Structure formats: structure tokens, C-alpha cells
């Protein structure tokens, strides 16, 4: 009897069971609230990012998907084809040159202009005028930039006119059509169109550096270069790193500018990974191989994005 | 409580997003009233006078009660991408504007409906069609409007250079081009756009010379470049002009539009160009004194010349659930009066062989072009070839290497042949 009473005591009473169930339900509901808030973002990310990426990765392992009704799995064949293709490595090398030179030049020019616009030597109106002029390239769309520079760099364009009339060159230079100059020309156009991004961000960064630092440095006898190297650069470092990484990611994926100025030519000297991938997809209709090329570009971007996120965390 | 309520709304939104975002193919195009709405994707509307294509569609809707037409218009390149993507996703528009260069790939993809079957089902008399693009014995595309590419000549420049007659042979052309280039002032005899992003310069400005003299780049439907004397002669002929500085600078990245601009601005003596540009030339430079003529032939050639063309073709999507209605729209556009009206607006030659566009009799340049058109074999060997644009591009790349002196004509042709063979092998 005593044993039975003990057993009954150990078992939850119906009322207690009901309370426990409600508690659990409440806990589940409470736990579900954050997921409820997150769900629109998660679903959007799934639809716009995860599903397309997974599909492209899947395509890259298939035998010419899209053009075939029943594509077969071919494993890493497309990756091997691409990685053993001379055109791919030539495009990768052009992309590396285009990206590194663009990012470095963006940074240097952006920093110089930002320093100038932040300088106390210039009056407010002068600064406003220069700020407007310097930011102009950023206001144009890629299509406008491409058309503008195609006209300027045309053998019969303004640039050649100025060079020949001032006697700097004897003949017209085919800036975008000559294999010797085309890569430099498209890189120059990209530099021109991209430096204002750095300039405006760095200017905001410069304006956020407290003047006390420079005053203290002056009291300590630091010259202008020392102030720049010891105060300005370290203060701007987090911004510079973030922007350089973002610029790396964007520039490696630059397509429209190249396509509209040189189309990857002449003689493949401006072929980039982006144009290489586009041609595979939309002129050769090799969507499997194009997907593999896209996955390779994605991997490179992911590596850069990893460093970007790490830099952001360190900054926070 | 409020937090939970908001979270519930967020979750419901997410569910809605998921269902709409993943809903896949477009809903069948039949409205509640029982009307059928046909989607018609093409690049023609932006190239036609404003409202002219819509007016024809309104006429069609009036004549075919219960069928509505929704025009989906975009640039040429995006229409092509749209067709490729739409075919893969099963969302291709019911009726699509097509270029002959796409056909082989779209047929292979299974994205086009067999027009022979649709014509048979509709008891359509195809004898009125000027041309049909066939593959495997069936029709997949019907050319609605044809744009021929004669040679445009700046008469003032030629006169200034002491050239009294429009060149008829390659030798005469070379002499004229050199004479015009010798005028100086950044003027050149000829313009040859070879941009690889849109490599149709190979079709219009290079291979056209081969076709003009009765040559071919194919043998039994297969690539024939290695050992093809006709093609090699054209390569040598263009290289001689290139080396002599008789071609406008910047060829390697020059686009068709750049060529038109150069001619419009009176900086080039002769170009091979689409007749569709006549009005643009007149609008942009009313003082430009130009005429058109047949493309010069190789010395001693007396046969019938070929003249390149490009078409606005039309086809029906394999995934269309209203193929019969879609074919009604096709046959409407191919009917005598409508086709003449469309081609008059487009300044093109008609796809219906009984239609006569009004500009042919009213304009001397078009009249002359129509005479050339009738006296020539309208030729475009790239139509119906697999990955036609890529064939042009690979030839273009090898041709550029040849012009740059990096390889011989024979090597260029052998390299292009290798790539073309691989493309044909698929």
C-alpha cells in the first residue's frame, strides 16, 4: 500500500501534467518567435541566393544542362576542362591584372583626392566644386561610361585629337583595338569610374579623425608625413581594408564594362573570367561548363568575402 | 503577445514569399473571360516607328476575337537570352522573334514548335512564303522581314578621290579604297567591324565577299575552310587593304554601329551595311550623298552574285499551350498586306513573296537596292548552323591574328576549321 502511494506520488497528477504540457508549449512558442521574425529573410535568402547557387553547382556537374532535356551527371569533367584550358588561365591572368591595378589605383587616387578635399588649405567653395567634379564618374551607369570612353578613345576620338595636335604622338593610337594597349585602356576606364567610391568613404573617415591627435602630434614635433603615416593611415585602416576587399570582389566580377568596350578582344587580351563565362553560356550554349566557371569565380569571391567578414568582425 | 503576433505575420509573409517565389512556370495565359493571351517576345518593336507593331497587334485582335497579344519587347541580345532561359524553364513566350543564327541550337534544345506541323494543321498555303528555315526536313522559323546588306558608297568622297565609277570588282574596290584613304584627314576607304562581342562583322563584312563571288564556306553542309581558295582569297584581299591603311582604324573592337557612325560622318568611302540604316543615315547627316551597289566580285567572275541578309524571323514555342492561336498570329504577320505594312515600317524586304512594301517605288536608294536584291542570290550560310555566333567569333579571333601578322592565312583557316569541326561535332 505504502509502495503504491509512493508510486502515485512519483507519477505526475493529471493537473500537473497539463501545466507541464502548457509550459512546454509556451517554451516552444517563445523559442519560435525569433525564427518567425527571421523567416522572411531566411526565405528570401533561400529563394534569391541558396537555391540559385545550389542549382548552378548542380549544373556544373551535369552534361550540358538546359540545352539537353535529360542531362547526365559527369562529375568534375567541366572543372578539369576549364582548369586545363589556356583561355581560362589567360582570362584569369587578365582578371588578376585588371583587379589588382584597379584596386590599388582606386585606393591611391581616392585617398589623394580625399586628403585634398579634407585639407584646411582649401576654402569651402573650392572644396564643394572639386567634390562635385571628382564624384562625377560615380554618377554614370556602366553603359554610359563604356559609350563615353569608346568615343573618347576612338582612333578619331578626342584623346587622339589632343595627342596628335599637341604633337605628343604622330599617329592615331587604337587604344581599345590594339592588343598592346587594350588591357591598359579598360583598366584605366575602370579606375576612372571607381575611385569616387573610395574618395567619399575615405573622406568620411578622415572627417571622423579627432583633430586632437594631430595637435598632440604637432606638439611632439611630428612632421606632415609622420602625422599621415602614424595617425591618418592607422585610423583609416579598417575602412581601407573593408573597401579594398569589396572592390576586389566587385572588380573580379566586372562584366558590363569589358563587354561593352572590347568584348574580351582584341586577340583575347581583355578576356576576363566574367566574359569567358558569358561566352560559354550564351554563345557556345555550354551551360554546364559555364556553371563550372561560375562556381570557380564564386569560390574566389567567397575567399575574398571570408577575409572581408573577418575584417569587419575585427573592426567591430 | 504583440511580439508573437508580429512574428506570426512575419512567418506568414515568409510562407507567401516561398509560394510565390517558387511557383515556377507562368500560369496558363487564359483570362477569366475565356480570352487567350499570347505573349510575343521580340526585339522588333524598339526598332520600328513608335506604335507601329502595337497597331498591327490591335488589328490582329480585332480580326481574331478572343485572342489578345502581349508584346514583350527588348534589345536583340536580351531577346535571345530570354528565349534560351525561357525554353529551359518552360516559360518561353508563345510567339518569339528569331534570328536564323539561333535556330539550330533552339531546335536541338527542343524549344521550338514544328511549324510544318502547325501549317499542316491550319491548312496553310506556304507557297506565299519567300523562305522558310528548315532543319531535319521541318520548318522552324519563317523570315518575316529581310534586311539585305549591299555596299553603301559615299559618292562625294569617291568623286573627291578621283574615282568616277562605283567599284564592281575587288581590284577596282582596292584602288578606290586606297584612293579615298589617300585623301587624308582621318578618312578611310572601307570599314570592317570585327568586335568579338557581336561578331556579325564576319557574316556581313567578310564572308559576304565570298558569297558575292559565288563562293561558299561550307561543303555538303559541313565547314570548308582549310584549302578553300575562295575564302583564302578574301582573307588575302582584306589583309592587303589592312596593310595599306585603307581600312578605318580600330577594326578589332569596332561594332556595327561604329561603322554606321563612321559612314554617317563622311569618314569612310564604302561600307557593307544593312538597308535598314538608310533612314538613320539621312536623319543624322542630311548632306550625305550616298548610293548603294552590289558587293564587288572577284576579277573575272560573271556568275550571279550573292548578297548577305539578316532576318526578323518568327517561331512558336514548343511549351506554348496555344500553338494554334500562336500560328494564327504568325500567318497574320505573313499575310500579304500586313507583311507589306510591317516591312514598309521596318524598311525591309518582305517575307511574303507577293507583298510589295511602299518604299520600293518611292525611294531611289531602295529602288536600286530592290533591283540588286532581285538580281542576287540572297545568302547567309550561317543561318541554321549550330552555335552560329560562336562560329563567327572563333573565325573572327583567328582572322584578327592573321591581320595582326601573328599567323598565315592558311594557319588561320586551319585553326578556324578545327574549331568549327568541334562545334559541328557538338
Interface residues (C-beta under 8 A of the other chain):
Chain A: X29 X32 X33 X34 X35 X36 X37 X38 X39 X40 X42 X43 X44 X46 X47 X48 X51 X66 X67 X68 X69 X150 X154 X155 X156 X172 X174 X176 X177 X178 X179 X182 X259 X260 X261 X262 X263 X264 X265 X266 X267 X268 X279 X282 X283 X284 X285
Chain B: X3 X4 X6 X7 X8 X10 X11 X13 X14 X15 X17 X18 X21 X22 X80 X81 X84 X88 X105 X108 X109 X110 X186 X194 X195 X196 X197 X198 X248 X249 X250 X251 X252 X253 X254 X258 X262 X267 X387 X389 X390 X393 X397 X400 X401 X404 X406 X423
